[in-house]
């Protein structure tokens, strides 16, 4: 298959990277872009394809062939040089049809049970940090202007607590000003990746943005969860956060398309307005963590324990999907 050489050369490191990139040359707002989506055969990648295909020219990039639904789109087979077991999901790269504009993103799943599964013990570090470093170096070499990375709310350090000590909550709902306390390699690399991108903003003037994504729920998972949900019986360190797959795709599209209006570097929590709990949020705190009640500022009804207000204010994004509608 014929490749646009300039796009392919920039995108090649995205096989192991964790980011999205936009080139330095500004195209007129609304100009269609040529977008390379890596991990395109994954579940989340499909939502990104659907969100972009009507307005942009797409090239799909993945280790396995994408779904038949996308058979009419160009596809490039990807090979991950870091760890074949630790799957390297999706990155979006784009080039303007009228300028050298490129961008992309990717998320990497946890390899928390790496050694037990025969995965190299350092696979998470290699994929999430070394891979991102390679990709950012390629972005510098290509004169890229903006990078948007799909991170994780695990950067907080509230889950995978190796020490078994509780995550030190300072206020509720948590927002981007809250301190982070990662312990495990996955959470650490997600947090360190944010600082890595910030360093490229300082050093090279590249615009960089990271979303701290909650647990991702496609439609079928939302339906199944509504059928299986049970009353809360104990405090969860994950704080019942979730986000719809369609809403992740919409948020990333907005961040990429509005990048030039944003600060040079920023981080945004990306989760639903509500929780995965049947009970009101303040009631959960009162029953299971009453010592936190003085720290609660605003948790009306089923409000999320992690705020998404910063993302809303920056881009106009709104969470649209719901699991409660099928209760």
C-alpha positions in Angstrom: 0.0 0.0 0.0 1.3 3.5 -0.9 2.3 5.5 2.2 2.6 9.3 2.6 6.3 9.2 3.5 6.3 12.3 5.7 3.4 10.9 7.8 4.9 7.4 8.1 8.3 8.7 9.2 6.8 10.8 12.0 4.4 8.1 13.1 6.8 5.2 13.2 7.9 5.8 16.8 4.2 5.8 17.8 4.4 2.0 17.8 5.9 2.4 21.2 4.9 5.9 22.2 2.0 7.0 24.4 1.2 10.4 22.9 -0.5 12.4 20.2 1.2 15.0 18.1 0.3 18.1 16.1 2.7 19.7 13.7 4.0 23.3 14.1 2.3 24.8 11.0 -1.1 26.1 11.7 -3.9 25.2 9.3 -7.2 27.2 9.1 -9.8 26.1 11.7 -12.0 23.3 10.4 -9.4 22.2 7.8 -9.6 18.4 7.3 -6.5 16.6 8.5 -4.9 13.3 7.6 -5.1 11.3 10.9 -3.2 8.2 11.8 -4.9 6.2 14.6 -2.7 3.5 16.2 -4.2 0.7 18.1 -7.1 1.1 15.7 -8.2 -2.5 16.1 -8.8 -2.0 19.9 -12.1 -1.2 21.5 -11.3 2.4 22.3 -9.6 3.0 19.0 -12.9 2.2 17.2 -14.7 5.0 19.0 -11.9 7.4 18.0 -12.3 6.4 14.3 -16.0 7.0 14.4 -15.5 10.4 16.0 -13.1 11.5 13.3 -13.9 9.8 10.1 -16.6 12.1 8.8 -14.4 15.2 9.1 -10.8 13.9 8.6 -8.9 11.6 6.3 -7.9 8.5 8.4 -5.1 6.0 8.2 -5.4 3.1 10.7 -2.4 1.7 12.5 -2.5 -1.5 14.5 -0.9 -4.9 15.0 -4.1 -6.7 13.9 -6.5 -5.8 11.1 -9.3 -3.4 12.2 -12.9 -4.4 12.2 -14.7 -4.9 8.9 -16.6 -1.7 9.6 -13.4 0.2 8.8 -12.4 -1.9 5.7 -12.6 1.1 3.5 -9.9 3.0 5.4 -6.2 2.7 4.8 -4.5 0.4 7.3 -0.8 0.0 8.3 0.3 -3.0 10.3 2.2 -2.0 13.4 5.0 -3.9 15.3 5.8 -3.1 18.9 9.5 -3.4 19.6 9.2 -3.2 23.4 7.0 -6.1 24.5 4.6 -8.1 22.4 2.7 -9.2 25.5 2.1 -5.7 26.8 -0.2 -4.5 24.1 0.5 -1.0 22.8 -2.9 0.5 22.0 -4.0 3.6 20.3 -2.4 6.8 19.1 -3.9 9.4 16.8 -1.7 11.3 14.5 -3.0 13.8 12.0 -1.7 15.9 9.1 -3.6 18.8 7.6 -4.4 18.2 3.9 -3.1 21.7 3.3 -0.2 22.0 5.7 2.3 19.9 7.7 0.1 19.4 10.7 0.2 16.1 12.6 -1.0 14.8 15.9 -1.8 11.6 17.8 -2.5 9.9 21.1 -2.4 6.5 22.7 -3.2 4.8 25.9 -1.3 1.8 27.4 -3.1 -0.8 29.5 -1.7 -1.8 33.0 0.8 -4.7 33.1 0.3 -5.1 36.8 0.7 -8.9 36.7 3.6 -8.7 34.3 5.9 -11.2 35.8 3.1 -13.7 36.6 2.1 -13.5 32.9 5.6 -14.0 31.6 5.9 -10.3 30.7 9.3 -8.7 31.4 9.3 -7.0 34.8 10.2 -3.6 33.2 7.6 -3.7 30.5 5.5 -0.9 32.0 8.5 1.4 32.3 9.6 0.6 28.8 6.2 1.2 27.2 5.0 4.1 29.3 8.2 6.1 29.8 10.9 4.9 27.3 8.3 4.7 24.5 7.0 8.1 25.3 10.5 9.5 25.4 11.2 8.0 21.9 8.0 9.5 20.6 8.7 12.9 22.0 12.2 12.9 20.5 10.6 12.1 17.1 8.2 15.0 17.7 11.1 17.4 18.3 12.9 16.1 15.1 9.7 16.5 13.1 9.1 20.1 14.3 5.8 19.1 16.0 3.8 21.8 17.8 1.3 20.0 20.0 1.1 16.6 21.9 -2.0 15.2 23.5 -1.5 12.1 25.6 -4.2 9.7 26.9 -3.0 9.1 30.5 -4.8 7.7 33.5 -6.3 8.8 36.8 -4.0 6.2 38.3 -1.4 9.1 38.2 -3.0 10.1 41.5 -1.7 6.9 43.2 -5.1 6.1 44.7 -5.1 2.5 43.4 -2.6 -0.3 43.3 -1.3 0.7 46.8 1.7 -1.5 47.4 2.1 -0.3 50.9 -1.5 -1.0 51.8 -1.7 2.5 53.3 -4.8 4.5 52.3 -4.5 7.2 49.7 -4.2 10.5 51.6 -7.3 12.4 50.4 -6.9 16.2 51.0 -10.3 17.3 49.7 -13.4 16.1 47.8 -14.1 16.1 45.0 -10.4 15.7 44.0 -9.2 17.9 41.2 -6.0 18.6 39.3 -4.5 20.6 42.2 -4.6 17.6 44.5 -1.2 16.0 45.4 -0.3 12.7 43.8 1.1 9.7 45.6 1.9 6.8 43.1 3.5 3.7 44.4 3.3 1.0 41.7 5.1 1.2 38.3 2.0 1.8 36.3 0.7 4.7 38.3 4.2 6.1 38.6 4.8 6.0 34.8 1.5 7.7 34.2 2.4 10.5 36.6 6.0 10.7 35.3 4.8 10.8 31.7 2.9 14.0 32.6 6.2 15.6 33.8 8.0 14.3 30.8 5.6 16.0 28.4 5.8 19.2 30.5 9.6 19.1 30.1 9.2 19.1 26.3 7.0 22.2 26.6 9.7 24.0 28.5 12.6 22.8 26.4 11.2 22.9 22.9 8.0 25.0 23.1 5.8 22.0 22.2 2.2 22.2 23.5 1.5 19.1 25.6 -1.8 17.9 27.2 -2.6 14.8 29.2 -6.0 13.4 30.1 -6.3 11.4 33.3 -8.9 8.8 32.1 -11.1 6.8 34.5 -12.3 3.3 33.8 -13.6 3.2 30.3 -17.2 1.9 29.7 -18.4 1.1 26.1 -22.2 0.7 25.7 -22.2 -3.1 26.3 -20.2 -2.7 29.5 -22.6 0.1 30.8 -25.6 -2.2 30.1 -24.1 -5.2 31.9 -23.0 -3.0 34.8 -26.5 -1.7 35.3 -27.8 -5.3 35.4 -25.2 -6.4 37.9 -24.7 -3.4 40.1 -25.0 -4.0 43.9 -25.3 -1.6 46.9 -22.0 -0.3 48.2 -20.7 -2.3 51.2 -17.2 -0.8 51.7 -15.1 2.1 50.6 -13.4 1.6 47.2 -9.9 3.2 46.6 -11.0 3.7 43.0 -13.9 5.9 44.2 -16.4 4.5 41.6 -15.1 6.7 38.7 -15.9 5.8 35.1 -16.2 7.4 31.7 -18.0 6.4 28.5 -15.9 5.4 25.5 -17.7 7.8 23.3 -17.0 10.6 25.8 -13.2 9.8 25.7 -13.2 10.1 22.0 -15.1 13.4 22.1 -12.8 14.9 24.7 -9.7 14.0 22.8 -11.0 15.4 19.6 -11.8 18.7 21.3 -8.4 18.9 22.9 -6.7 18.2 19.7 -8.7 20.7 17.6 -8.6 23.4 20.3 -5.0 23.0 21.3 -3.8 26.4 20.1 -6.3 28.0 22.5 -5.0 26.2 25.6 -2.0 26.8 27.9 1.4 25.5 26.8 1.0 22.4 29.0 -1.9 21.1 31.1 -3.5 18.0 32.6 -7.2 17.2 32.8 -9.2 14.5 34.6 -11.5 12.7 32.2 -14.4 11.0 33.9 -18.2 11.0 34.1 -20.2 13.5 36.2 -21.5 10.7 38.3 -20.2 7.6 40.0 -20.8 3.9 39.6 -22.6 3.7 42.9 -26.3 3.4 43.6 -26.0 5.5 46.7 -25.5 9.3 46.9 -21.8 10.2 47.1 -22.0 12.1 50.4 -23.9 9.2 52.0 -21.0 6.8 51.0 -18.5 9.1 52.7 -20.6 9.4 55.8 -21.0 5.6 56.1 -17.5 4.4 55.2 -15.1 7.4 55.6 -16.8 9.8 58.0 -13.5 11.4 58.8 -13.5 12.8 55.3 -16.8 14.7 55.7 -15.1 17.9 56.8 -13.1 17.7 53.5 -16.2 17.5 51.3 -17.0 20.8 49.4 -19.5 19.7 46.8 -20.8 16.2 46.3 -24.5 16.6 45.5 -26.5 13.5 44.6 -24.2 10.9 42.8 -21.5 13.4 41.9 -18.1 12.0 41.0 -15.4 12.0 43.7 -13.1 13.3 41.0 -14.0 16.6 39.3 -14.1 17.1 35.5 -14.8 20.8 35.7 -11.4 21.9 34.4 -11.8 19.9 31.1 -15.3 21.3 30.7 -14.1 24.9 31.2 -11.2 24.4 28.8 -13.0 22.8 25.9 -16.7 22.9 26.4 -16.7 19.1 26.7 -19.7 17.5 28.4 -20.2 13.8 29.4 -23.1 12.4 27.4 -23.4 8.7 28.2 -25.0 7.0 31.2 -25.3 3.6 32.8 -28.2 4.6 34.9 -30.6 5.0 32.0 -30.9 1.2 31.8 -31.6 0.5 35.5 
